[in-house]
């Protein structure tokens, strides 16, 4: 997986510079925002506001001269100079400027300025770490993953799956398995695809240090980073688990209020996200707490020191994060959640589409057993026709019909998302 220049799913959704648009492209540091923007809009002027000279020049530039002096441009790290938002607004409203792109990894500052200054004028896009399909494409345009096809046409899940062979062969199978192995071992940060395996762990550690020193500083001024770092590591160990602010605060040696703030910083910087409990229909008897997941398994492994084959919670995090990345990147009309009743019935991932529900039980092993389908059958009894299809997601094996009547399948991770 070396020297890979992966194209991105998001590229097809980004507007042409001929459109009258202000575009905001946000996401975690080093997920490829600058690379994507410069490839998508190669003729636009590029200004990086990490540069003190560029910041000063734009700060001193009168608003009335923006259209003539800057014009259509890519403004990287836009949150570093808040004055650009007001100047962009004036130039856009005066119709002297028709197109510009803002890039940044500090969501809270960017979106705060967008809400206050550019509301109704800007189109927001999120870029996440590489997906399995992007990695497997080996630099070509990534194919639409099976997961996306199932979500977009959930009512036709049975016919979609009937057209899929149980096993793939040749380069297609090999590229998907290699991509799945890379994601499980190293995560989806694009820079890692260029590095030999011996240097990837060092890069991830350096990435974490940079995050603490730069992205976190954009969000909040912490006099002492050690309490946040301790909290961050404990949160990474809890990926795939129910979130209890009280327990996390106690173990981190901080207050529940501080724990909530710290977790919000992780969310706003695209390090972690919360999966809500399903609340459709009658929500009585269901848990109310969300689950916490790390957006990138390579970063989670760096924080926890857990290497080798992914144990259950890490494999669950891998699968749920892949669904999250695709749902957000492609703006799928679906809501992600999990199901857990107080009586003990649990299903790892529900995808609520306009046509009905898809359910996924996630197992960190190469094949499924009839026992794995038990929670899916119980869920089907509870939801009736709302449940359109249900899957046991495994780390390997083949795509097969489930062991009982009904809309049940076993599907390998690399087939679902490749």
LUMKOLMI-959774 format. One record per residue (C-alpha): residue number from 0; x, y, z. Coordinates in steps of 0.001 Angstrom, whole numbers. Layout:
! residues N
{atom NUM,{X,Y,Z}}
...
This chain:
! residues 418
{atom 0,{0,0,0}}
{atom 1,{2811,2377,-976}}
{atom 2,{2869,5423,-3274}}
{atom 3,{-917,5473,-3359}}
{atom 4,{-2631,8622,-4647}}
{atom 5,{-6235,7819,-3742}}
{atom 6,{-9046,9758,-5333}}
{atom 7,{-11871,10641,-3001}}
{atom 8,{-15599,9950,-2964}}
{atom 9,{-16200,13590,-2076}}
{atom 10,{-14652,14900,-5311}}
{atom 11,{-17799,14156,-7306}}
{atom 12,{-19930,16263,-4945}}
{atom 13,{-17741,19369,-4957}}
{atom 14,{-19014,22204,-7182}}
{atom 15,{-17380,23603,-10277}}
{atom 16,{-15697,27040,-9984}}
{atom 17,{-18217,28204,-12576}}
{atom 18,{-20934,27950,-9933}}
{atom 19,{-21724,30899,-7693}}
{atom 20,{-20664,29306,-4420}}
{atom 21,{-18637,29718,-1292}}
{atom 22,{-17362,26280,-276}}
{atom 23,{-16253,25197,3185}}
{atom 24,{-14224,21969,3281}}
{atom 25,{-13509,20813,6815}}
{atom 26,{-12160,17677,8484}}
{atom 27,{-9358,16442,10712}}
{atom 28,{-5790,17531,10130}}
{atom 29,{-3961,15569,7410}}
{atom 30,{-7017,13865,5894}}
{atom 31,{-6217,15388,2492}}
{atom 32,{-8269,18598,2346}}
{atom 33,{-5534,20642,680}}
{atom 34,{-4618,17876,-1767}}
{atom 35,{-8242,17396,-2782}}
{atom 36,{-8951,21118,-3105}}
{atom 37,{-5891,21844,-5240}}
{atom 38,{-6616,18847,-7476}}
{atom 39,{-10294,19798,-7844}}
{atom 40,{-9668,23518,-8439}}
{atom 41,{-6131,23733,-9914}}
{atom 42,{-6639,27180,-11417}}
{atom 43,{-7580,28899,-8159}}
{atom 44,{-5075,31024,-6279}}
{atom 45,{-3867,29203,-3124}}
{atom 46,{-3225,31066,141}}
{atom 47,{-2187,29294,3329}}
{atom 48,{-3090,31298,6424}}
{atom 49,{-667,29263,8491}}
{atom 50,{1779,31721,6917}}
{atom 51,{2134,34875,8985}}
{atom 52,{2843,36851,5803}}
{atom 53,{-389,35713,4130}}
{atom 54,{-2373,36413,7290}}
{atom 55,{-993,39921,7588}}
{atom 56,{-1543,40674,3908}}
{atom 57,{-5198,39633,4058}}
{atom 58,{-5743,41379,7384}}
{atom 59,{-4497,44665,5941}}
{atom 60,{-6296,44318,2610}}
{atom 61,{-9344,46650,2432}}
{atom 62,{-12583,44740,1907}}
{atom 63,{-13410,46767,-1215}}
{atom 64,{-10256,45443,-2896}}
{atom 65,{-10815,41758,-2101}}
{atom 66,{-12404,40783,-5427}}
{atom 67,{-9666,42471,-7477}}
{atom 68,{-6645,41543,-5311}}
{atom 69,{-7576,38019,-4163}}
{atom 70,{-10462,36917,-6357}}
{atom 71,{-11501,33259,-6525}}
{atom 72,{-9105,31442,-4198}}
{atom 73,{-8474,28526,-1860}}
{atom 74,{-7947,29879,1667}}
{atom 75,{-6280,27160,3733}}
{atom 76,{-6440,27233,7556}}
{atom 77,{-9031,29996,7196}}
{atom 78,{-9785,30022,10915}}
{atom 79,{-6359,31561,11544}}
{atom 80,{-7539,34973,10286}}
{atom 81,{-11186,35676,11228}}
{atom 82,{-11287,38959,9273}}
{atom 83,{-11398,37051,5977}}
{atom 84,{-14976,35915,6618}}
{atom 85,{-16422,39416,6658}}
{atom 86,{-14393,40443,3617}}
{atom 87,{-15528,37346,1709}}
{atom 88,{-19135,38132,2609}}
{atom 89,{-18892,41692,1289}}
{atom 90,{-17156,40622,-1927}}
{atom 91,{-19674,37846,-2528}}
{atom 92,{-22711,40010,-1774}}
{atom 93,{-21407,42735,-4097}}
{atom 94,{-21131,40027,-6789}}
{atom 95,{-17511,40947,-7404}}
{atom 96,{-16628,37447,-6235}}
{atom 97,{-18459,34337,-7421}}
{atom 98,{-16442,31433,-6013}}
{atom 99,{-13995,30696,-3193}}
{atom 100,{-12992,27767,-991}}
{atom 101,{-12281,27765,2739}}
{atom 102,{-10287,24921,4286}}
{atom 103,{-9757,24221,7971}}
{atom 104,{-9506,21524,10613}}
{atom 105,{-10916,23456,13565}}
{atom 106,{-14627,22906,13019}}
{atom 107,{-15801,25019,15910}}
{atom 108,{-14075,28197,14736}}
{atom 109,{-14917,27716,11084}}
{atom 110,{-18572,26938,11662}}
{atom 111,{-18939,29706,14242}}
{atom 112,{-17684,32220,11682}}
{atom 113,{-19858,30686,8970}}
{atom 114,{-22948,30946,11163}}
{atom 115,{-22205,34511,12122}}
{atom 116,{-20970,35865,8784}}
{atom 117,{-21575,33542,5826}}
{atom 118,{-24891,31948,6766}}
{atom 119,{-26931,31139,3683}}
{atom 120,{-23964,31684,1388}}
{atom 121,{-21684,28722,2052}}
{atom 122,{-21914,25010,1211}}
{atom 123,{-20271,22796,3867}}
{atom 124,{-18497,19535,3003}}
{atom 125,{-16682,17148,5360}}
{atom 126,{-13614,15106,4434}}
{atom 127,{-12835,12063,6589}}
{atom 128,{-9901,9624,6588}}
{atom 129,{-9641,7312,3585}}
{atom 130,{-12410,4775,3166}}
{atom 131,{-11814,1146,2274}}
{atom 132,{-13106,1759,-1279}}
{atom 133,{-10733,4701,-1746}}
{atom 134,{-7793,2596,-604}}
{atom 135,{-8833,-382,-2738}}
{atom 136,{-9180,1798,-5856}}
{atom 137,{-5375,2221,-5908}}
{atom 138,{-5554,5749,-7296}}
{atom 139,{-8519,5235,-9625}}
{atom 140,{-11975,6673,-9017}}
{atom 141,{-13410,4541,-6166}}
{atom 142,{-16398,2363,-6956}}
{atom 143,{-19619,2830,-5026}}
{atom 144,{-19435,461,-2041}}
{atom 145,{-22098,-2183,-1474}}
{atom 146,{-22998,-445,1796}}
{atom 147,{-23913,2736,-104}}
{atom 148,{-26027,848,-2642}}
{atom 149,{-27879,-932,162}}
{atom 150,{-28571,2329,2009}}
{atom 151,{-29735,4179,-1096}}
{atom 152,{-32084,1359,-2141}}
{atom 153,{-32743,-465,1109}}
{atom 154,{-36085,-1843,-102}}
{atom 155,{-34233,-3740,-2856}}
{atom 156,{-31577,-5220,-544}}
{atom 157,{-32482,-8821,-1430}}
{atom 158,{-32152,-8276,-5178}}
{atom 159,{-28930,-6265,-4762}}
{atom 160,{-27386,-9080,-2747}}
{atom 161,{-28659,-11743,-5160}}
{atom 162,{-26476,-10169,-7857}}
{atom 163,{-23370,-10368,-5664}}
{atom 164,{-21177,-13506,-5940}}
{atom 165,{-20357,-15288,-2673}}
{atom 166,{-16624,-14838,-3341}}
{atom 167,{-14556,-12457,-5437}}
{atom 168,{-11381,-13530,-7174}}
{atom 169,{-8198,-12060,-8566}}
{atom 170,{-7094,-8450,-8173}}
{atom 171,{-10505,-7197,-7031}}
{atom 172,{-10541,-9490,-4009}}
{atom 173,{-6858,-8904,-3279}}
{atom 174,{-7143,-5111,-3372}}
{atom 175,{-10163,-5109,-1047}}
{atom 176,{-8500,-7438,1457}}
{atom 177,{-5285,-5423,1375}}
{atom 178,{-7228,-2204,1940}}
{atom 179,{-9187,-3769,4813}}
{atom 180,{-5966,-4981,6431}}
{atom 181,{-4390,-1522,6078}}
{atom 182,{-7421,175,7663}}
{atom 183,{-7519,-2308,10525}}
{atom 184,{-3786,-1994,11207}}
{atom 185,{-2954,1633,10407}}
{atom 186,{-6192,3530,9853}}
{atom 187,{-7019,5778,6911}}
{atom 188,{-4682,8767,7082}}
{atom 189,{-3553,9348,3470}}
{atom 190,{81,10114,4315}}
{atom 191,{575,6592,5697}}
{atom 192,{26,5068,2273}}
{atom 193,{3301,6666,1096}}
{atom 194,{5399,5434,4031}}
{atom 195,{7040,2055,4656}}
{atom 196,{5437,107,7501}}
{atom 197,{8491,731,9692}}
{atom 198,{7793,4489,9730}}
{atom 199,{4000,4526,10125}}
{atom 200,{3837,4268,13898}}
{atom 201,{6283,7161,14258}}
{atom 202,{4110,9245,11900}}
{atom 203,{984,8501,13940}}
{atom 204,{2739,9506,17154}}
{atom 205,{3918,12732,15538}}
{atom 206,{395,13360,14260}}
{atom 207,{-945,13069,17787}}
{atom 208,{1655,15493,19123}}
{atom 209,{768,17972,16370}}
{atom 210,{-2922,17607,17167}}
{atom 211,{-2300,18472,20822}}
{atom 212,{-114,21448,19979}}
{atom 213,{-2072,22951,17066}}
{atom 214,{-5639,21754,16542}}
{atom 215,{-6441,21630,20225}}
{atom 216,{-4948,25094,20644}}
{atom 217,{-7326,26367,17942}}
{atom 218,{-10265,25053,19953}}
{atom 219,{-9287,25964,23499}}
{atom 220,{-6351,27336,25461}}
{atom 221,{-5316,24681,27988}}
{atom 222,{-2542,25616,30362}}
{atom 223,{-1827,21961,31094}}
{atom 224,{-2290,19368,28334}}
{atom 225,{-1667,16336,30561}}
{atom 226,{-5263,16025,31909}}
{atom 227,{-6645,16212,28363}}
{atom 228,{-4147,13638,27114}}
{atom 229,{-5073,11285,29963}}
{atom 230,{-8759,11741,29134}}
{atom 231,{-8068,11191,25415}}
{atom 232,{-6305,7868,26062}}
{atom 233,{-9103,6649,28339}}
{atom 234,{-11681,7629,25728}}
{atom 235,{-9756,5671,23084}}
{atom 236,{-9811,2578,25306}}
{atom 237,{-13596,2949,25466}}
{atom 238,{-14156,3040,21700}}
{atom 239,{-17153,864,20878}}
{atom 240,{-18534,1131,24401}}
{atom 241,{-21373,2965,26113}}
{atom 242,{-20422,6475,27154}}
{atom 243,{-20660,7381,30830}}
{atom 244,{-19359,10875,31516}}
{atom 245,{-19304,10155,35231}}
{atom 246,{-17158,7017,34859}}
{atom 247,{-14843,8631,32330}}
{atom 248,{-14441,11730,34501}}
{atom 249,{-13700,9618,37572}}
{atom 250,{-11049,7544,35802}}
{atom 251,{-9486,10653,34225}}
{atom 252,{-9446,12488,37538}}
{atom 253,{-11596,15372,36330}}
{atom 254,{-15146,16650,36721}}
{atom 255,{-18072,15430,34569}}
{atom 256,{-18403,18971,33168}}
{atom 257,{-14744,18958,32097}}
{atom 258,{-15178,15479,30643}}
{atom 259,{-18060,16752,28511}}
{atom 260,{-15939,19666,27306}}
{atom 261,{-12989,17408,26478}}
{atom 262,{-15187,15025,24511}}
{atom 263,{-16683,17947,22619}}
{atom 264,{-13151,19030,21642}}
{atom 265,{-12502,15518,20294}}
{atom 266,{-15755,15615,18345}}
{atom 267,{-15208,19089,16901}}
{atom 268,{-11727,18131,15705}}
{atom 269,{-13034,14916,14069}}
{atom 270,{-11108,12607,16387}}
{atom 271,{-14141,10869,17896}}
{atom 272,{-17891,10746,17320}}
{atom 273,{-20947,9564,19223}}
{atom 274,{-23415,6966,17973}}
{atom 275,{-26869,7598,19473}}
{atom 276,{-29186,4840,20699}}
{atom 277,{-32103,4057,18409}}
{atom 278,{-35257,5827,19510}}
{atom 279,{-37682,4980,16713}}
{atom 280,{-41147,3712,17500}}
{atom 281,{-41658,3014,21171}}
{atom 282,{-38375,3792,22892}}
{atom 283,{-39464,2430,26258}}
{atom 284,{-37070,-100,27702}}
{atom 285,{-34130,1126,25607}}
{atom 286,{-30876,2570,26906}}
{atom 287,{-30454,6327,26585}}
{atom 288,{-26636,6609,26595}}
{atom 289,{-24707,6976,23314}}
{atom 290,{-21679,4918,22327}}
{atom 291,{-18299,6497,21661}}
{atom 292,{-16223,5646,18593}}
{atom 293,{-12850,6754,17310}}
{atom 294,{-12939,8017,13730}}
{atom 295,{-9607,6448,12803}}
{atom 296,{-8350,3122,14104}}
{atom 297,{-4697,4006,13571}}
{atom 298,{-4987,6941,15960}}
{atom 299,{-6950,4842,18461}}
{atom 300,{-4257,2155,18367}}
{atom 301,{-1545,4771,18895}}
{atom 302,{-3331,6053,21999}}
{atom 303,{-4091,2628,23458}}
{atom 304,{-986,711,22378}}
{atom 305,{-3223,-2141,21176}}
{atom 306,{-1680,-3679,18068}}
{atom 307,{-2168,-6927,16156}}
{atom 308,{-5569,-8349,15126}}
{atom 309,{-8363,-6008,16178}}
{atom 310,{-10297,-7310,19198}}
{atom 311,{-14092,-7003,19261}}
{atom 312,{-14459,-3329,20300}}
{atom 313,{-11786,-2153,17848}}
{atom 314,{-13291,-4159,14988}}
{atom 315,{-16718,-2761,15825}}
{atom 316,{-15185,719,15811}}
{atom 317,{-13648,11,12403}}
{atom 318,{-17003,-1012,10902}}
{atom 319,{-19057,1787,12465}}
{atom 320,{-16455,4418,11528}}
{atom 321,{-16557,3228,7913}}
{atom 322,{-20348,3600,7869}}
{atom 323,{-20003,7055,9443}}
{atom 324,{-17394,8205,6918}}
{atom 325,{-19484,7138,3930}}
{atom 326,{-22738,8500,5343}}
{atom 327,{-21246,11915,6032}}
{atom 328,{-19060,12125,2932}}
{atom 329,{-21821,11161,499}}
{atom 330,{-24606,12863,2472}}
{atom 331,{-26609,9637,2533}}
{atom 332,{-30246,9954,3519}}
{atom 333,{-29849,7767,6590}}
{atom 334,{-29444,7990,10348}}
{atom 335,{-26961,5752,12167}}
{atom 336,{-27667,4392,15642}}
{atom 337,{-27416,1222,17721}}
{atom 338,{-30068,-839,19475}}
{atom 339,{-29822,-1897,23107}}
{atom 340,{-32711,-2772,25381}}
{atom 341,{-32521,-2879,29149}}
{atom 342,{-33383,-6568,28922}}
{atom 343,{-30117,-7250,27095}}
{atom 344,{-31016,-7284,23389}}
{atom 345,{-28271,-5486,21487}}
{atom 346,{-27537,-4898,17798}}
{atom 347,{-24366,-2987,16985}}
{atom 348,{-25501,-743,14123}}
{atom 349,{-28854,341,12712}}
{atom 350,{-29161,2387,9525}}
{atom 351,{-32534,4121,9323}}
{atom 352,{-33410,4944,5700}}
{atom 353,{-36607,6467,4268}}
{atom 354,{-37689,2958,3170}}
{atom 355,{-36883,1139,6405}}
{atom 356,{-34089,-206,8601}}
{atom 357,{-30887,-2122,7942}}
{atom 358,{-29268,-3874,10920}}
{atom 359,{-25654,-4972,11389}}
{atom 360,{-24235,-7274,14068}}
{atom 361,{-20428,-7050,14065}}
{atom 362,{-18130,-10012,14842}}
{atom 363,{-14321,-9880,14845}}
{atom 364,{-13835,-13319,13296}}
{atom 365,{-13714,-14840,9834}}
{atom 366,{-17111,-16540,9794}}
{atom 367,{-20526,-16411,11471}}
{atom 368,{-22539,-18962,13416}}
{atom 369,{-26258,-19384,13972}}
{atom 370,{-25833,-17863,17439}}
{atom 371,{-24663,-14591,15873}}
{atom 372,{-28052,-14200,14188}}
{atom 373,{-30054,-14521,17385}}
{atom 374,{-30153,-10757,18214}}
{atom 375,{-31033,-9986,14590}}
{atom 376,{-33940,-12451,14647}}
{atom 377,{-35182,-10999,17935}}
{atom 378,{-34911,-7507,16480}}
{atom 379,{-36862,-8640,13410}}
{atom 380,{-39607,-9999,15684}}
{atom 381,{-39732,-6636,17450}}
{atom 382,{-39617,-4371,14379}}
{atom 383,{-41587,-6463,11899}}
{atom 384,{-41622,-5113,8351}}
{atom 385,{-39609,-2024,9358}}
{atom 386,{-36493,-4209,9244}}
{atom 387,{-35626,-4684,5571}}
{atom 388,{-32359,-6617,5894}}
{atom 389,{-29983,-7749,8630}}
{atom 390,{-26323,-8706,8446}}
{atom 391,{-23588,-10311,10498}}
{atom 392,{-20422,-8434,9493}}
{atom 393,{-17295,-10585,9786}}
{atom 394,{-13582,-9946,9308}}
{atom 395,{-13369,-12485,6467}}
{atom 396,{-15184,-15327,4748}}
{atom 397,{-17819,-15078,2042}}
{atom 398,{-21123,-13346,1372}}
{atom 399,{-23793,-15922,2218}}
{atom 400,{-27483,-16120,3014}}
{atom 401,{-28200,-16491,6729}}
{atom 402,{-29004,-19813,8371}}
{atom 403,{-32719,-19096,8739}}
{atom 404,{-35640,-17839,6703}}
{atom 405,{-35857,-14095,6456}}
{atom 406,{-33700,-11182,5272}}
{atom 407,{-30465,-12331,6926}}
{atom 408,{-26951,-12457,5444}}
{atom 409,{-23338,-12901,6486}}
{atom 410,{-21100,-10331,4836}}
{atom 411,{-17337,-9753,5185}}
{atom 412,{-16164,-6249,6055}}
{atom 413,{-14136,-5939,2842}}
{atom 414,{-17180,-6847,734}}
{atom 415,{-19568,-4486,2526}}
{atom 416,{-17324,-1435,2170}}
{atom 417,{-14949,-2319,-693}}
